[in-house]
Amino acid sequence: MMYPAKRRKQINKGMILRICCLALALLTVVLAVTQTLMARHEAKVIQTLNIRINELEAENTKLGELVPDITLDMDGALAYQSLYPEMIVDPKPVFADQPGQTAYLTFDDGPSANTYAILDALKASGQKATFFIVAKNIPGHEDALKRMAEEGHTVAIHTYSHDYRGIYASVEAYLEDFHQAYTAIHDACGVYPTIFRFPGGSVNAYNHQIYQQLIAEMLRRGFIYYDWSVSSEDATGKNYSPEQLTQFVMEGTAKAAKPIILMHDSGEKKNTAAAVPEMVRQLTAAGYTCAPLTGEVRPIFFGYQS
């Protein structure tokens, strides 16, 4: 016969055992649910990370397209530095302050029939200028280049082709075009130019990917480039009269610390050629001497970001 006290103890033990089993079952369920939720969260995190990785890879690809490839030779130098080893200015120019008031007339894109009229006007006035040559235009105008050299003007390089997209495709493409112009000018007049002007200026919409490398390479070779501080506005597409062109130049020159004046002597610039006599007269009357750019003239250039 079981006594009541013993029976109560057995009942209590049974209840405790059932409670423990129930608690263990609940804990198992909780752990399972937690693991499931954690797995889902981890999967979501991984999915988010994969999406971000794909986005970063796409951004990296786009950035890679904006940065030009840099090829080194076995010695660690940039490969294009070995191109055209004869295309070096030696000795390199030394800048010097120019005396008095000096204006620098510069003409891009010639030679053409207009170049001869400009040369005649300069000869009559005893003033000098700088001609940035588009060398593909030389055939048939070799005499113009010879006159430039013989009459004390500076024969300089602008480009051979004037094809912006082509020449600014890479540093190598620019050097190839420059070398063509360098050789063609020498063949025409016996001068190897030492100064030049980038088509569109030193920093433009076509060379923004390579202009730092390009400028560094040309300076390394000893060439000096010149932008401009005064524009005649003869390349705006508007048919300004000779009088208007002269007015633009005089107004710009009055404001410029160093007036390097941009004009053009290509075939369609008859008004520019017609403006030169009066322009020179007004400049000299204002106390300016028109001189050619040389390696001694400290250049001005557009904003270069290092």
C-alpha positions as CSV (number, residue, x, y, z in Angstrom):
1,M,0.0,0.0,0.0
2,M,1.4,3.4,-1.1
3,Y,1.4,6.1,1.4
4,P,0.1,9.5,0.4
5,A,3.4,11.3,1.0
6,K,5.2,8.9,-1.3
7,R,2.5,9.3,-4.0
8,R,2.8,13.1,-3.9
9,K,6.6,12.8,-4.4
10,Q,6.2,10.5,-7.5
11,I,3.6,12.9,-8.9
12,N,5.9,15.9,-8.4
13,K,8.8,14.1,-10.1
14,G,6.5,13.2,-13.0
15,M,5.4,16.8,-13.4
16,I,8.9,18.1,-13.2
17,L,10.0,15.6,-15.8
18,R,7.2,16.6,-18.2
19,I,7.9,20.3,-17.6
20,C,11.6,19.7,-18.4
21,C,10.7,17.8,-21.6
22,L,8.3,20.6,-22.6
23,A,11.0,23.3,-21.9
24,L,13.5,21.3,-23.9
25,A,11.1,21.0,-26.8
26,L,10.4,24.7,-26.7
27,L,14.1,25.5,-26.6
28,T,14.6,23.3,-29.6
29,V,11.9,25.0,-31.5
30,V,13.3,28.4,-30.5
31,L,16.8,27.4,-31.6
32,A,15.4,26.1,-34.9
33,V,13.4,29.2,-35.6
34,T,16.4,31.4,-34.6
35,Q,18.7,29.5,-36.9
36,T,16.2,29.8,-39.7
37,L,15.8,33.5,-39.2
38,M,19.6,33.9,-39.0
39,A,20.1,31.9,-42.2
40,R,17.5,34.1,-44.0
41,H,19.2,37.3,-42.7
42,E,22.6,36.0,-43.8
43,A,21.2,35.1,-47.2
44,K,19.7,38.6,-47.5
45,V,23.0,40.2,-46.4
46,I,25.0,38.1,-48.9
47,Q,22.5,39.0,-51.6
48,T,22.9,42.7,-50.8
49,L,26.7,42.4,-50.8
50,N,26.6,40.6,-54.1
51,I,24.5,43.4,-55.6
52,R,26.9,46.0,-54.3
53,I,29.9,44.1,-55.5
54,N,28.4,44.0,-59.0
55,E,27.7,47.7,-58.8
56,L,31.3,48.4,-57.8
57,E,32.6,46.2,-60.5
58,A,30.5,48.2,-63.0
59,E,31.7,51.5,-61.6
60,N,35.3,50.2,-61.8
61,T,34.9,49.3,-65.4
62,K,33.6,52.7,-66.2
63,L,36.5,54.4,-64.4
64,G,38.9,52.1,-66.2
65,E,37.6,53.4,-69.5
66,L,38.4,57.0,-68.4
67,V,42.0,56.3,-67.4
68,P,44.4,55.8,-70.3
69,D,46.5,52.7,-70.3
70,I,50.1,53.4,-69.3
71,T,52.7,51.1,-70.9
72,L,56.2,50.8,-69.4
73,D,59.2,49.5,-71.2
74,M,61.7,47.2,-69.5
75,D,63.5,50.1,-67.9
76,G,60.3,51.4,-66.3
77,A,60.1,54.5,-68.5
78,L,56.9,55.3,-70.4
79,A,57.1,53.5,-73.7
80,Y,56.2,56.6,-75.9
81,Q,59.3,58.4,-74.6
82,S,61.4,56.2,-76.9
83,L,59.4,57.4,-80.0
84,Y,61.1,59.9,-82.4
85,P,64.3,60.2,-80.4
86,E,65.5,63.0,-82.7
87,M,62.5,65.2,-81.7
88,I,64.3,66.9,-78.8
89,V,65.1,70.5,-78.2
90,D,68.7,70.9,-77.1
91,P,69.6,73.0,-75.3
92,K,66.3,73.6,-73.6
93,P,65.1,77.2,-73.6
94,V,65.8,79.7,-70.8
95,F,63.1,82.2,-70.1
96,A,63.9,85.9,-69.8
97,D,61.9,89.1,-69.2
98,Q,61.0,91.0,-72.3
99,P,61.8,94.8,-72.3
100,G,59.0,97.4,-72.7
101,Q,55.5,96.8,-73.9
102,T,55.4,93.8,-76.2
103,A,52.4,92.3,-78.0
104,Y,52.6,88.9,-79.6
105,L,50.6,88.4,-82.8
106,T,50.0,84.7,-83.4
107,F,48.3,83.2,-86.4
108,D,47.0,79.6,-86.4
109,D,45.9,77.2,-89.2
110,G,48.0,78.5,-92.2
111,P,49.6,78.7,-94.5
112,S,47.1,79.9,-97.1
113,A,46.8,82.8,-99.7
114,N,46.0,85.0,-96.7
115,T,49.4,84.4,-95.1
116,Y,51.2,86.3,-97.9
117,A,49.0,89.4,-97.3
118,I,49.8,89.2,-93.5
119,L,53.5,88.8,-94.2
120,D,53.4,91.8,-96.5
121,A,51.7,94.0,-93.9
122,L,54.2,92.9,-91.2
123,K,57.1,93.6,-93.5
124,A,55.8,97.1,-94.3
125,S,55.5,97.9,-90.7
126,G,58.7,96.3,-89.5
127,Q,56.8,94.1,-86.9
128,K,57.1,90.4,-86.3
129,A,54.7,87.6,-85.5
130,T,54.4,83.9,-84.8
131,F,52.8,81.4,-87.2
132,F,51.5,78.1,-85.8
133,I,51.5,75.9,-88.9
134,V,48.9,73.3,-89.9
135,A,51.4,71.3,-91.9
136,K,49.0,69.5,-94.2
137,N,48.4,73.0,-95.8
138,I,52.1,73.5,-96.7
139,P,52.1,72.0,-100.2
140,G,52.0,74.9,-102.6
141,H,52.8,77.4,-99.9
142,E,56.4,76.5,-99.2
143,D,57.5,80.1,-100.1
144,A,55.3,81.5,-97.3
145,L,57.3,79.4,-94.7
146,K,60.6,80.5,-96.2
147,R,59.5,84.1,-95.9
148,M,58.6,83.6,-92.3
149,A,62.0,82.3,-91.5
150,E,63.9,84.8,-93.6
151,E,61.9,87.8,-92.4
152,G,62.4,87.2,-88.7
153,H,59.1,85.6,-87.7
154,T,58.8,82.4,-85.7
155,V,57.7,79.3,-87.5
156,A,55.9,77.1,-85.0
157,I,53.9,73.9,-84.9
158,H,50.1,73.7,-84.5
159,T,49.4,70.3,-85.9
160,Y,49.7,68.2,-89.1
161,S,46.1,67.1,-89.6
162,H,44.1,69.3,-87.2
163,D,42.0,66.2,-86.5
164,Y,41.1,66.7,-82.9
165,R,39.8,63.2,-82.3
166,G,42.6,61.6,-84.1
167,I,45.5,63.4,-82.5
168,Y,44.1,63.3,-79.0
169,A,43.3,59.6,-79.1
170,S,46.5,58.9,-77.2
171,V,49.9,60.4,-76.4
172,E,51.4,58.2,-79.2
173,A,48.8,59.5,-81.7
174,Y,49.7,63.1,-80.7
175,L,53.4,62.5,-81.1
176,E,52.9,60.9,-84.5
177,D,51.0,63.9,-85.7
178,F,53.5,66.3,-84.2
179,H,56.4,64.5,-85.8
180,Q,54.7,64.7,-89.2
181,A,54.4,68.5,-88.8
182,Y,57.9,68.8,-87.4
183,T,59.4,67.0,-90.5
184,A,57.2,68.7,-93.0
185,I,58.0,72.2,-91.7
186,H,61.7,71.4,-91.8
187,D,61.5,70.1,-95.3
188,A,59.7,73.3,-96.4
189,C,61.9,76.0,-94.8
190,G,64.9,74.3,-93.1
191,V,63.6,75.1,-89.6
192,Y,63.0,72.6,-86.8
193,P,60.3,74.3,-84.6
194,T,60.8,74.5,-80.9
195,I,57.5,76.0,-79.9
196,F,54.0,74.9,-80.5
197,R,50.3,75.4,-79.7
198,F,47.9,72.6,-79.0
199,P,44.9,72.6,-81.3
200,G,42.0,73.8,-79.1
201,G,44.5,75.0,-76.5
202,S,46.4,73.0,-73.9
203,V,43.3,71.8,-72.0
204,N,40.2,71.1,-74.1
205,A,37.3,68.8,-74.5
206,Y,39.2,66.3,-76.6
207,N,42.4,65.8,-74.5
208,H,41.1,65.8,-71.0
209,Q,42.0,62.1,-70.5
210,I,45.6,62.6,-71.5
211,Y,46.6,66.2,-71.3
212,Q,48.7,65.8,-68.1
213,Q,50.8,63.1,-69.7
214,L,50.9,64.9,-73.0
215,I,52.1,68.2,-71.5
216,A,54.7,66.4,-69.4
217,E,56.0,64.5,-72.4
218,M,56.3,67.6,-74.6
219,L,58.0,69.6,-71.8
220,R,60.4,66.7,-71.2
221,R,61.4,66.9,-74.8
222,G,62.1,70.6,-74.4
223,F,59.2,72.0,-76.5
224,I,57.4,75.1,-75.2
225,Y,53.7,75.5,-75.8
226,Y,51.7,78.8,-75.8
227,D,48.0,79.4,-75.2
228,W,46.7,82.9,-75.6
229,S,45.4,85.8,-73.5
230,V,43.7,87.9,-76.2
231,S,41.3,86.7,-78.9
232,S,40.5,88.5,-82.1
233,E,37.2,86.5,-82.2
234,D,37.9,85.5,-85.8
235,A,37.1,81.8,-85.0
236,T,33.7,82.3,-83.5
237,G,31.8,81.6,-86.8
238,K,30.7,85.2,-87.0
239,N,31.7,87.3,-90.0
240,Y,33.3,90.2,-88.1
241,S,34.7,93.1,-90.2
242,P,38.4,94.0,-90.1
243,E,37.4,97.0,-88.0
244,Q,35.6,94.8,-85.4
245,L,38.5,92.3,-85.3
246,T,40.9,95.2,-84.6
247,Q,38.6,96.6,-81.9
248,F,38.5,93.2,-80.1
249,V,42.3,92.9,-80.2
250,M,42.8,96.4,-78.9
251,E,40.3,96.0,-76.1
252,G,41.8,92.6,-75.1
253,T,45.4,93.9,-75.3
254,A,44.6,96.8,-72.9
255,K,43.4,94.3,-70.3
256,A,46.2,91.7,-70.7
257,A,49.4,91.7,-68.7
258,K,51.1,89.8,-71.5
259,P,49.0,90.1,-74.7
260,I,49.5,86.9,-76.7
261,I,46.9,87.5,-79.5
262,L,45.1,84.7,-81.2
263,M,44.2,85.0,-84.9
264,H,44.0,82.7,-87.8
265,D,45.4,82.8,-91.4
266,S,43.5,79.9,-92.9
267,G,42.0,80.3,-96.4
268,E,38.6,81.7,-95.3
269,K,40.1,84.4,-92.9
270,K,40.4,87.3,-95.4
271,N,39.0,89.8,-92.9
272,T,41.8,88.8,-90.5
273,A,44.4,89.5,-93.1
274,A,42.8,92.7,-94.0
275,A,42.7,93.8,-90.3
276,V,46.5,93.4,-89.7
277,P,47.8,96.7,-91.2
278,E,45.4,98.9,-89.0
279,M,45.8,96.5,-86.0
280,V,49.6,96.9,-86.1
281,R,49.3,100.6,-86.5
282,Q,47.1,100.9,-83.5
283,L,49.3,98.6,-81.4
284,T,52.5,100.5,-82.2
285,A,50.7,103.8,-81.6
286,A,49.7,102.6,-78.1
287,G,53.4,101.9,-77.4
288,Y,53.6,98.2,-78.2
289,T,56.2,96.4,-80.2
290,C,55.0,93.3,-82.0
291,A,57.5,90.6,-81.5
292,P,57.7,86.8,-82.2
293,L,57.4,84.2,-79.6
294,T,60.7,82.5,-78.9
295,G,62.0,80.1,-76.3
296,E,62.9,83.0,-74.1
297,V,59.3,84.3,-73.8
298,R,57.7,82.9,-70.7
299,P,54.5,81.1,-71.8
300,I,51.0,81.6,-70.6
301,F,48.7,78.6,-70.5
302,F,45.2,77.6,-69.5
303,G,44.4,76.0,-66.1
304,Y,46.5,72.9,-65.5
305,Q,45.3,70.7,-62.7
306,S,48.1,68.5,-61.2
